[in-house]
Amino acid sequence: MFDHLSSLPADPILGLLATYRADENPNKIDLGVGVYKDEAGHTPVLQAVKEAETRLLQSEDTKAYVGPAGTPGFNTAMQELVLGAGHAALVGNRVRSAQTPGGCGALRVLAEFSNRAKEGATIWVSDPTWANHVPLLGNAGLQIKSYPYYDRATSSLQFDAMVETLKQVGEGDLVLFHACCHNPCGADLSRAQWKVLAEMAQKQGFTPFIDMAYQGFGDSLDADAYGLRLMAESVPEMLVAASCSKNFGLYRERVGLAMVIYSDAAAADRGQSQLLNVVRGNYSMPPNHGGAIVESILTDASLRANWEAELTEMRERINSLRSGVVESLQSAGAAGDFSFIQRQKGMFSFLGITPEQVQKLQQDYSIYMVDSSRISIAGLSQGNMAYFCQSVAEVLES
Ligand code: LMR
């Protein structure tokens, strides 16, 4: 039965990790997968998480099932983190959600949920978008179309072209937006641009589907949610997939939130029964541990303050690496203007070099990045910055 299956190439992002690990060059640099690293190249467990785990270990008294939605405390705390306490949609009792295995789980569950509401519905995604959006959404039955977003020639947003394309999108279509820290390009929408898009969604009737994988990695927890919250005030219905992988550093625990905003409370109750049925038919219910950690952090004032301080530290480190790399590339004499890296937000930017140059950096210098030249900024450090910039300068010259 399985003999005829052909082998597939490695995943464009995760596949890099294995090649990197096997590389024996002591100068190797991993700028591939989006995982925060400290100056020593380590991805630490946050102190707030350690403390929450210690408390959980002491207080946990059952391993009985949690149910398809996960724990109610996690859902309430996350809805408030994402929307802001007192948001009109929360006050109107129009929000329902489920704890999911990571942001990926949320994207997949929401895609299947949308496909139930309208089979084969079209979802518009940015060009470019995160590579895994396509299988996560498409394998659920949605049809994928794209709108222009990032102009590689100018390393900036093409907002006019984006608007022009989205003008043709109407009721029954979904539009996927990145709430902040766009993956892969790092170019985010301004507040004025979010206003334009929110008015378009309201007027044209398409349904916003917002992926918020990096809340707190751009400017702040609240500022990063500005567009999402505005959109949620402007439209009757909306979907949100949130991830706790990056901002809580809980990557391998798989914690996310699938959230739906409905037009009224009765529709919300009906819709939630469908959402939970999608979950039950997929993986039955989410694992508890990561969600319990998040709930404990968000609902305890001192743990929350510690977590916010650690999140700020991660964000500031990335931002200082952004300015550092722009300066160092210039001092290394790298051909071109890389100042856009400093203007962009979050974990990623495109370096803007060719796939051949990406390959050369990997083969000759053991510097790993995705073929598109997306770099995970946190993989840089004071220790490897000079080697990285010198190598890029050499490859650009050759
Ligand atoms: C990334 O884009 O590198 C991260 O979101 C991790 C992943 O699963 O691809």
Boltz pocket constraint, residues with backbone or C-beta under 6 A from the ligand:
constraints:
  - pocket:
      binder: B
      contacts: [[A, 13], [A, 14], [A, 32], [A, 33], [A, 34], [A, 35], [A, 130], [A, 132], [A, 183]]
      max_distance: 6.0
